[in-house]
Amino acid sequence: MEKKAVSAAIALLILTVVGAVVAATLDIPGQFDTNAQPGDLVGWEVVITGSGTSAPLPPVIGLVLGSLLAIGAGWRRTTGLVLLSLTGVIMVIASIGEFAAGNPFTGVRLALFYGFSGAYALLAALLLTMSLAALFQGRRNTSQPAA
């Protein structure tokens, strides 16, 4: 079950890389960066602070560390799945915030923004569901007596 959670995390990482490239190419700032001007997002700023189409660095680090730990065994697996679950919660809340607030985009940028936000919401919900399922399945397997 943890393989499904890791797969969802990898899909989110791929979406973030594609989103960062799109943001840098089309100059899409972060939705909540009210001072952003065209041309502000260059290089590492997109990676560190995120944009309207990519996640910021802290959740990305959570996805990478959680995935690496979740493929292990014992406490590493549990720690990785908990980290993936927490990252999933943060990303679901962020996705809801993206849809709830007004946005400064129009045309193609607006379509990309909603497309990426929807994909983040779905993948983050999948990550959260799979991580929690793997956690509870592992706990159930360890609590049953051996036959």
C-alpha positions as CSV (number, residue, x, y, z in Angstrom):
1,M,0.0,0.0,0.0
2,E,2.9,2.4,0.7
3,K,3.9,2.0,-3.0
4,K,0.7,3.7,-4.0
5,A,1.4,6.6,-1.6
6,V,5.0,6.9,-3.0
7,S,3.6,6.8,-6.5
8,A,1.2,9.7,-5.7
9,A,4.1,11.6,-4.2
10,I,6.2,11.1,-7.3
11,A,3.3,12.2,-9.5
12,L,3.1,15.4,-7.3
13,L,6.8,15.9,-7.7
14,I,6.6,15.6,-11.5
15,L,3.6,18.0,-11.6
16,T,5.7,20.5,-9.5
17,V,8.6,20.3,-12.0
18,V,6.3,20.8,-15.0
19,G,4.5,23.6,-13.1
20,A,7.8,25.4,-12.4
21,V,8.8,25.2,-16.0
22,V,5.4,26.5,-17.1
23,A,5.6,29.3,-14.6
24,A,9.1,30.3,-15.6
25,T,8.2,30.1,-19.3
26,L,4.9,32.0,-19.1
27,D,5.8,34.2,-16.2
28,I,3.1,33.0,-13.8
29,P,3.7,34.4,-10.3
30,G,2.2,33.0,-7.1
31,Q,-1.4,33.8,-6.6
32,F,-0.8,35.3,-3.2
33,D,2.3,37.4,-4.3
34,T,0.5,40.7,-4.8
35,N,3.8,42.6,-5.5
36,A,4.9,40.3,-8.3
37,Q,5.6,42.0,-11.6
38,P,6.1,40.4,-15.0
39,G,9.7,39.1,-15.2
40,D,10.0,38.7,-11.4
41,L,10.0,34.9,-11.5
42,V,13.3,33.8,-12.8
43,G,15.1,30.6,-11.9
44,W,15.3,29.7,-8.2
45,E,12.5,32.0,-7.1
46,V,9.9,29.7,-8.8
47,V,11.4,26.7,-7.1
48,I,11.7,28.3,-3.6
49,T,8.5,30.3,-3.3
50,G,6.3,28.4,-5.8
51,S,4.0,29.9,-8.3
52,G,0.4,29.7,-9.6
53,T,1.3,26.4,-11.2
54,S,4.0,24.9,-8.9
55,A,4.3,24.1,-5.2
56,P,6.9,25.8,-3.0
57,L,10.0,24.1,-1.7
58,P,9.0,23.0,1.8
59,P,6.2,20.6,0.6
60,V,8.5,19.3,-2.1
61,I,11.1,18.5,0.5
62,G,8.4,16.7,2.5
63,L,7.4,14.6,-0.5
64,V,11.0,13.6,-1.3
65,L,11.9,12.7,2.3
66,G,8.6,11.0,3.0
67,S,9.0,8.9,-0.2
68,L,12.5,7.9,0.7
69,L,11.6,6.9,4.2
70,A,8.3,5.2,3.2
71,I,10.0,2.6,1.1
72,G,12.0,1.4,4.1
73,A,10.8,-0.8,6.9
74,G,9.9,-0.4,10.5
75,W,10.0,3.1,12.0
76,R,11.4,4.6,8.8
77,R,8.3,3.4,6.9
78,T,6.0,4.8,9.6
79,T,7.8,8.1,9.7
80,G,7.8,8.4,5.9
81,L,4.0,7.6,5.7
82,V,3.3,10.1,8.5
83,L,5.4,12.8,6.7
84,L,3.6,12.0,3.4
85,S,0.2,12.2,5.2
86,L,1.1,15.6,6.7
87,T,2.4,16.9,3.4
88,G,-0.9,15.7,1.8
89,V,-3.0,17.6,4.3
90,I,-1.0,20.8,3.7
91,M,-1.3,20.4,0.0
92,V,-5.0,19.7,0.1
93,I,-5.6,22.8,2.3
94,A,-3.4,24.9,-0.1
95,S,-5.3,23.7,-3.1
96,I,-8.6,24.7,-1.4
97,G,-7.1,28.1,-0.7
98,E,-6.1,28.5,-4.3
99,F,-9.6,27.9,-5.5
100,A,-11.3,30.0,-2.7
101,A,-9.3,33.2,-3.3
102,G,-9.6,35.5,-6.3
103,N,-6.8,35.3,-8.7
104,P,-5.1,37.8,-11.0
105,F,-4.8,35.6,-14.1
106,T,-6.6,35.8,-17.4
107,G,-6.7,33.7,-20.6
108,V,-4.2,30.9,-20.9
109,R,-2.7,31.6,-17.5
110,L,-6.1,31.3,-15.8
111,A,-6.7,27.9,-17.5
112,L,-3.3,26.7,-16.5
113,F,-3.8,27.9,-13.0
114,Y,-7.1,26.0,-12.6
115,G,-5.8,23.0,-14.3
116,F,-2.7,22.7,-12.1
117,S,-4.7,23.6,-9.0
118,G,-7.2,20.9,-9.7
119,A,-4.4,18.3,-10.4
120,Y,-2.7,19.3,-7.2
121,A,-5.9,18.9,-5.2
122,L,-6.7,15.4,-6.7
123,L,-3.1,14.1,-6.3
124,A,-2.8,15.5,-2.8
125,A,-6.1,13.9,-1.8
126,L,-4.9,10.6,-3.3
127,L,-1.5,11.0,-1.4
128,L,-3.3,11.6,1.9
129,T,-5.7,8.6,1.3
130,M,-3.0,6.2,0.3
131,S,-0.6,7.2,3.1
132,L,-3.3,6.9,5.8
133,A,-4.5,3.5,4.3
134,A,-0.9,2.2,4.4
135,L,-0.4,3.4,7.9
136,F,-3.6,1.8,9.2
137,Q,-3.0,-1.4,7.2
138,G,0.5,-1.8,8.7
139,R,-0.9,-1.2,12.1
140,R,-3.6,-3.8,11.6
141,N,-1.1,-6.3,10.3
142,T,1.1,-5.9,13.3
143,S,-1.7,-6.1,15.9
144,Q,-3.1,-9.4,14.6
145,P,-1.5,-12.5,16.2
146,A,0.5,-14.8,14.0
147,A,-1.3,-18.0,12.9
